[in-house]
């Protein structure tokens, strides 16, 4: 589910001119802030990053943040909110080093975002963790990945390149994106907007048809030929067709059409914290949390559904996408507390 460009742009202007209240966005950061540039997971990829560290000389546990779907900057900025900036501020004040970076081909990072797959993003995350582990202020034996949404798919893949000692998933799916997560997402969002069940069924069937078409294709060029008729039959106009082709006629979609995260999740031999929002309409907690809990093997792993929170872990009673802009809170304190409480336990931090 993508928020429209108009919606995102307008909210960006409003935030820039102080028209949106985002009380959790840090105004002063009284700790170490280092601007860094580090090699990504492929030639020609240079990741523009920021590392934050507690003051002092002691070695500290540290975390790489992995963004969700779509081209994201290092703050994972959305409708005036900066969730990864808020996360890094909270974690750094709690005694952790935090590295976050612009996605390849976005912001100041180089590379080709449009040609990248989940495997490519995992290689970038692994390179970021390797950089973090080499830093003189970081305890290399106490480093981890934190992935939000799609970042929950990417972190276990990154583990195969550069092993971490723990992982955190914020609304990370346990089931395949196509068709499982997307069909539930489409249905849940449509119901939240009051659509009738007949319309919802058509939307769900379209996702299933798109999944089969993507699985049958070997290249994006094939999908540019096969997807438009499917979309036209479903009633898509030119603008909607163009938007869907940008998302699904891609190497990213071709890889995800055949990707099942369950083997990677089951193979993790490190502690994992998986947090879900009760009212998440994008990654259903009721669908994914039980599967996640069954897959995670380490005795210190924990799966929690946090009541009254949405996909961004904002407080809500509905989870509706349109509320992301309206809600002032970027990340509810209950989610931040659950995160640091678990991290302190698994990293033996004071």
SVG drawing of the C-alpha trace seen along z (x, -y; Angstrom):
<svg xmlns="http://www.w3.org/2000/svg" viewBox="-21 -28 59 51">
<polyline fill="none" stroke="black" stroke-width="0.4" points="0.0,0.0 1.5,-3.3 0.5,-6.7 -0.1,-9.0 2.6,-11.3 0.3,-14.3 -0.5,-13.2 3.2,-12.8 4.3,-16.0 1.6,-18.2 2.4,-16.7 6.1,-17.3 5.5,-21.0 3.2,-21.3 5.9,-19.7 8.6,-22.0 6.6,-25.1 5.7,-23.9 2.1,-23.2 2.2,-19.6 3.0,-18.9 5.5,-16.1 6.4,-16.3 8.7,-13.3 11.0,-14.6 14.3,-15.4 15.2,-19.1 18.5,-18.7 20.7,-15.6 23.1,-15.7 25.2,-12.7 27.7,-11.9 26.4,-12.2 28.7,-11.1 27.9,-11.6 29.4,-8.6 29.6,-7.2 30.1,-3.5 30.2,-0.9 27.0,0.9 26.5,4.5 27.5,4.0 29.9,2.1 28.8,-1.5 26.6,-1.6 27.7,-4.1 25.4,-4.5 24.9,-7.9 24.5,-7.2 24.4,-8.7 25.8,-7.0 24.7,-8.1 26.6,-7.0 26.2,-7.7 28.9,-10.1 32.0,-8.5 34.7,-6.0 33.0,-2.7 32.2,-0.1 28.4,0.1 25.9,2.5 24.7,1.2 21.9,1.6 21.5,1.1 18.0,-0.1 16.5,1.3 13.6,-0.6 10.3,0.6 9.1,0.8 9.6,-1.9 12.6,-4.3 13.3,-5.6 15.7,-8.1 17.6,-7.4 14.7,-8.8 12.1,-6.6 10.3,-9.8 6.5,-9.7 3.8,-12.3 5.9,-14.5 6.9,-11.7 10.5,-10.5 10.2,-7.1 13.9,-6.1 15.1,-9.5 12.8,-9.0 14.0,-5.4 17.7,-6.4 17.2,-9.2 15.5,-6.9 18.0,-4.0 21.0,-6.2 19.8,-7.9 19.3,-4.3 22.9,-3.4 23.0,-2.0 24.8,-3.0 22.5,-3.3 23.4,-3.3 20.7,-4.4 21.2,-5.1 19.4,-6.3 18.3,-3.3 20.5,-2.7 19.6,-5.1 17.7,-7.4 18.6,-10.5 22.4,-10.8 23.1,-7.1 24.2,-5.9 23.1,-2.9 19.9,-1.9 16.9,-1.6 14.6,-0.5 16.7,2.4 17.3,3.6 15.7,6.7 15.3,7.8 18.6,9.7 20.3,6.4 18.9,4.5 20.0,7.4 23.5,7.1 23.4,3.3 22.2,4.0 24.9,6.6 27.6,4.1 26.2,1.6 26.5,4.0 30.0,5.0 30.9,1.3 29.2,0.9 31.1,4.0 34.4,2.4 33.8,-0.9 36.0,-1.4 33.1,-2.4 31.0,0.6 31.0,4.0 31.0,6.2 29.6,9.1 26.5,7.2 25.2,5.9 21.9,6.4 19.5,5.6 16.2,3.8 13.8,4.0 10.5,2.2 7.8,3.8 9.7,5.1 12.9,4.6 11.6,7.7 12.1,9.7 15.5,8.2 17.1,8.7 17.1,12.5 18.6,12.4 21.3,10.0 22.1,12.5 23.4,14.9 26.1,12.3 27.0,10.6 25.7,12.4 24.2,10.3 23.8,11.3 20.1,10.3 17.3,9.1 14.2,6.9 11.2,6.9 8.7,4.0 5.6,5.2 7.8,7.7 5.8,10.3 6.2,14.0 4.3,15.0 5.1,14.4 4.4,10.9 2.6,12.4 -0.1,13.3 -0.6,13.8 0.4,10.4 -0.9,8.4 -4.3,10.0 -5.0,9.5 -3.6,6.0 -5.9,5.1 -8.9,6.6 -8.3,5.0 -7.6,1.5 -10.7,1.7 -12.9,2.7 -11.5,-0.2 -12.7,-2.5 -16.2,-1.0 -16.0,0.9 -18.5,3.7 -17.5,7.4 -18.0,7.9 -15.5,5.1 -13.1,6.4 -13.2,9.9 -12.4,8.4 -9.4,6.6 -8.2,9.8 -8.6,11.8 -6.6,9.2 -3.7,9.6 -3.9,13.4 -3.9,12.9 -1.0,10.5 1.0,12.9 0.5,15.7 1.5,13.4 4.6,12.2 5.6,15.8 5.2,16.7 7.5,13.8 11.2,13.9 11.8,10.2 10.1,6.8 9.7,6.4 7.4,9.4 5.4,7.9 5.0,4.7 3.2,6.7 1.2,9.1 0.0,6.9 -1.8,4.1 -4.6,6.3 -5.1,7.8 -5.3,4.3 -7.6,3.0 -10.0,5.8 -10.1,4.9 -11.0,1.4 -7.7,-0.4 -7.2,-3.7 -3.9,-4.8 -2.6,-6.4 -3.4,-3.4 -1.9,-1.0 1.3,-3.1 1.6,-3.1 1.1,0.7 3.7,1.3 6.2,-0.8 5.6,1.5 5.1,4.9 6.9,5.0 10.2,5.0 13.0,7.3 11.9,6.6 8.4,8.1 9.7,11.0 11.9,12.1 9.2,11.6 6.7,13.6 8.7,16.8 10.0,15.8 8.9,17.5 10.4,16.0 9.6,18.9 12.7,21.0 15.0,18.0 13.0,17.1 13.2,20.7 16.9,20.8 17.7,17.8 19.7,19.0 19.9,15.6 17.3,13.9 14.5,12.1 12.0,9.6 8.9,9.4 6.5,6.5 3.1,6.1 0.5,3.4 -3.0,4.7 -4.6,2.5 -2.0,2.8 -3.8,2.9 -0.6,3.4 0.9,6.4 -1.9,8.1 -0.9,9.0 -3.6,11.8 -2.3,13.4 1.5,13.0 2.2,13.1 1.2,16.7 3.3,17.9 6.2,15.8 6.0,17.1 6.0,20.7 9.0,20.2 11.4,18.4 13.6,21.0 15.8,19.1 14.6,19.3 15.1,15.5 12.9,14.7 9.6,13.0 6.6,12.1 4.2,9.4 1.1,7.8 0.9,4.3 -2.7,3.1 -4.1,0.1 -1.2,-0.5 -1.1,-0.7 1.6,0.2 3.8,-2.7 3.2,-1.9 1.1,-5.0 -1.9,-5.0 -5.2,-4.4 -8.6,-2.7 -8.9,-2.0 -5.4,-1.6 -6.6,-3.6 -3.9,-4.8 -5.3,-8.3 -4.7,-8.6 -0.9,-8.4 -0.8,-12.1 -3.4,-13.1 -1.8,-11.3 0.8,-13.5 2.6,-10.6 5.4,-9.1 6.0,-5.9 3.9,-5.1 6.0,-5.0 4.7,-1.5 6.5,-0.3 9.7,-2.1 9.6,-0.7 9.0,2.9 11.9,2.5 14.5,1.2 13.4,3.5 14.0,6.6 17.3,5.2 18.6,4.5 17.9,8.1 19.5,9.7 22.6,7.4 23.0,7.4 23.0,3.6 22.4,1.9"/>
</svg>
